[in-house]
Amino acid sequence: MQAGTVALGTSTDDTDNYGTFSAQTLSSVTLNGITYDTSDLVQVTLTAWKGASVGQFLQYNNGPVTLDEAARRAFLETDWSGNTGIINPSTSAGSAGFNFNTPVKNIAGADMFLYEINSSTPDSFQITIDGTTVNVTGAEYGNSGTSTANADVINFSNAPSNLTNLLTNTTTSGSNNINQTIHGVGIDFSDFGIALGATVSSFTLNSSSSGATFDPVIIAAVPEPASLWLLSLAAVAMVVVKRRK
């Protein structure tokens, strides 16, 4: 296990490192002993993609088959559901590229996390930051205690070879009633040689198994605690001003 990698299971498993789900939707995550609501977290923008299979999207049961670009991005970039996501990147290095929506500072402990789905042991993957690649194995995840509850897979006629294909090519209905466990893992930027206090703006992922069935349905990072405190203070100040008015 990498030194800074933590299993994100249920609160019963580890009260310092876990995620809380309402049905299949993540409502908060606790990392390094601090609980963050999803509104506090830093999400990502997808910048590159190479798919390993025709099945590339996981979506809600009986959802639409025809998806516009905004809907395709939303599956990974803006929603918090384990029932939706962009899935199955190839094993090629850097198959999936991401930018954090705001740079993320390396703090002590885990800095980002992701959830993937699998019916048994979760899939291994590789993550690269600033030229350093770390392999994360299935043993490093925790079990969230919830499942995808009969989600559906959306297919392409061919595996998308780039991001434009993923966002614009025609989709069709694929496998239905996917019911798999949602597994989570937290990742420490220090494992990539990033100094404490330095920021990270981007990273890449790729499947590291021959089956290339890694399904990163939720990806986000945590802000530094001081930034979170300042945001909370600003929110309180706004409430006070409104009440005075």
C-alpha positions in Angstrom: 0.0 0.0 0.0 1.3 3.5 -0.8 2.1 5.5 2.3 -0.5 8.1 1.8 -3.3 6.0 0.3 -6.4 5.4 2.6 -9.4 3.2 2.2 -12.7 5.0 2.1 -15.1 2.6 3.7 -18.1 3.2 5.9 -18.0 5.2 9.2 -18.0 1.9 11.1 -14.8 0.8 9.3 -12.8 4.0 10.0 -14.3 7.2 11.5 -11.3 9.2 10.2 -11.6 8.1 6.6 -15.0 7.4 5.1 -17.7 8.6 2.8 -21.4 9.0 3.6 -24.0 8.2 0.9 -27.7 8.9 0.7 -29.0 6.1 -1.5 -26.2 6.1 -4.2 -25.3 9.8 -3.9 -22.3 10.9 -1.9 -23.3 13.5 0.7 -20.0 14.0 2.5 -16.5 12.5 2.9 -14.2 12.4 5.9 -10.5 12.6 5.3 -7.7 13.2 7.8 -10.4 13.5 10.5 -12.2 16.4 8.8 -15.7 16.0 7.3 -16.4 17.8 4.1 -19.8 18.2 2.5 -19.8 17.8 -1.3 -20.3 21.6 -1.6 -16.9 22.1 0.0 -15.0 19.7 -2.4 -13.0 20.6 -5.6 -14.4 18.9 -8.7 -12.6 18.2 -12.0 -12.9 18.9 -15.7 -12.2 16.1 -18.1 -9.4 17.1 -20.6 -8.5 13.8 -22.4 -9.9 10.4 -22.9 -9.2 7.1 -24.6 -11.7 4.3 -24.0 -11.0 0.6 -23.6 -14.4 -0.7 -24.6 -17.7 0.3 -26.2 -19.3 0.7 -22.8 -18.3 4.2 -21.6 -21.1 5.7 -19.5 -22.8 4.5 -16.4 -26.2 6.1 -15.8 -29.4 5.9 -13.8 -31.7 2.9 -14.5 -33.9 3.6 -17.5 -32.2 6.9 -18.3 -32.0 8.4 -21.8 -29.8 6.7 -24.4 -29.1 9.9 -26.4 -26.9 12.3 -24.4 -25.7 15.7 -25.3 -22.2 16.9 -24.4 -23.3 18.6 -21.2 -25.0 15.5 -19.9 -21.9 13.4 -20.7 -19.6 15.7 -18.8 -22.0 16.0 -15.9 -21.8 12.3 -15.2 -18.3 12.7 -13.9 -17.7 16.5 -13.5 -20.7 17.8 -11.5 -22.8 15.0 -10.0 -22.0 13.0 -6.9 -23.8 9.7 -7.8 -22.1 6.3 -7.8 -24.9 5.4 -10.2 -23.4 7.6 -13.0 -20.0 8.1 -14.4 -17.6 7.9 -17.3 -16.1 4.4 -17.2 -13.5 2.0 -18.7 -10.4 4.2 -19.7 -7.8 2.2 -21.6 -4.5 1.0 -20.1 -2.5 3.5 -22.2 -0.7 6.0 -20.0 -2.6 9.2 -19.5 -5.8 7.8 -21.0 -8.0 10.0 -18.9 -6.8 13.6 -18.2 -8.3 16.0 -15.6 -7.9 19.5 -14.4 -9.0 20.5 -10.9 -11.5 23.3 -11.1 -9.2 25.2 -8.7 -5.6 24.2 -7.8 -5.4 21.9 -4.8 -2.8 22.4 -2.1 -0.9 19.4 -0.7 -1.9 19.1 2.9 -0.9 16.5 5.5 -2.7 13.3 4.7 -5.0 12.4 1.8 -5.7 15.3 -0.7 -8.1 13.7 -3.3 -10.2 10.6 -3.6 -12.2 8.6 -6.1 -14.9 6.0 -6.0 -15.1 3.1 -8.5 -17.6 0.3 -8.9 -17.0 -3.5 -9.0 -18.9 -6.6 -8.1 -16.0 -8.0 -6.1 -12.4 -6.6 -5.7 -12.2 -3.1 -7.1 -10.0 -2.5 -10.1 -6.4 -1.3 -9.9 -5.4 1.9 -11.7 -2.5 4.2 -12.3 -2.5 7.9 -11.4 0.2 10.3 -12.7 0.9 13.8 -11.2 3.8 16.0 -12.3 5.4 13.1 -14.2 5.3 10.6 -11.3 3.1 7.5 -11.6 1.6 5.6 -8.7 -0.2 2.3 -9.0 -3.2 1.9 -6.7 -4.3 -1.7 -6.2 -7.7 -3.2 -5.4 -6.6 -3.9 -1.8 -6.3 -0.2 -1.1 -10.0 0.7 -1.5 -12.6 0.6 1.2 -16.2 -0.6 0.8 -18.7 2.2 1.0 -21.5 -0.1 2.0 -23.8 0.9 -0.9 -24.2 -0.2 -4.5 -25.1 1.1 -7.9 -28.6 -0.4 -7.6 -29.4 -1.4 -11.2 -27.7 1.3 -13.2 -27.4 1.0 -17.0 -24.3 1.1 -19.3 -24.4 3.3 -22.4 -22.4 2.0 -25.4 -20.7 3.4 -28.5 -20.3 1.5 -31.8 -16.5 1.6 -31.2 -14.4 2.5 -28.1 -13.8 6.2 -28.2 -10.2 7.0 -29.2 -10.2 10.6 -27.9 -12.3 13.1 -25.9 -14.2 14.5 -28.9 -15.4 10.9 -29.7 -16.5 10.4 -26.2 -18.5 13.7 -26.1 -20.0 13.7 -29.5 -20.3 10.2 -31.1 -23.7 8.4 -31.2 -24.6 6.3 -28.1 -26.8 3.2 -27.8 -28.2 1.2 -24.9 -25.8 -1.4 -23.5 -25.9 -3.6 -20.4 -28.8 -3.0 -18.0 -29.3 -3.5 -14.3 -25.7 -3.1 -13.2 -25.6 -3.7 -9.5 -22.1 -3.3 -8.1 -20.5 -2.2 -4.9 -19.1 1.4 -4.7 -15.5 1.4 -3.4 -13.4 4.4 -2.4 -9.8 5.4 -2.0 -8.0 8.5 -0.9 -4.7 9.6 -2.4 -1.9 11.7 -0.9 0.0 14.1 -3.2 3.1 13.6 -1.1 3.4 10.1 -2.7 4.2 12.0 -6.0 7.0 14.1 -4.6 4.8 17.1 -4.2 5.9 19.3 -1.3 3.5 20.2 1.5 1.9 23.5 0.7 2.6 23.2 -3.1 -0.5 23.0 -5.4 -1.6 20.5 -8.0 -3.7 21.6 -11.0 -4.0 18.4 -13.1 -3.5 14.6 -13.2 -4.1 11.6 -15.4 -5.5 8.2 -14.8 -5.5 4.9 -16.7 -6.6 1.3 -16.1 -3.7 -0.9 -15.0 -5.4 -4.3 -15.5 -5.6 -6.3 -18.7 -9.4 -6.1 -18.6 -9.3 -2.3 -18.4 -12.6 -2.2 -16.4 -11.6 0.6 -14.0 -14.8 2.7 -13.4 -14.0 6.1 -11.7 -17.5 7.3 -11.1 -16.7 10.0 -8.5 -13.5 12.1 -8.4 -12.8 15.1 -6.2 -10.2 16.8 -4.0 -10.4 18.4 -0.5 -9.5 22.0 0.2 -7.0 22.9 2.8 -8.7 23.2 6.2 -7.8 27.0 6.4 -9.6 27.7 3.1 -12.6 25.7 4.3 -12.7 27.8 7.5 -12.5 31.0 5.6 -15.3 30.0 3.2 -17.5 29.1 6.3 -16.7 32.4 7.9 -17.7 34.3 4.7 -21.0 32.4 4.5 -21.7 33.3 8.2 -20.9 37.0 7.4 -23.3 37.0 4.5 -26.1 35.6 6.7 -25.5 38.3 9.3 -25.6 41.0 6.6 -28.8 39.7 5.2 -30.4 39.6 8.6 -29.4 43.1 9.4 -31.0 44.3 6.1 
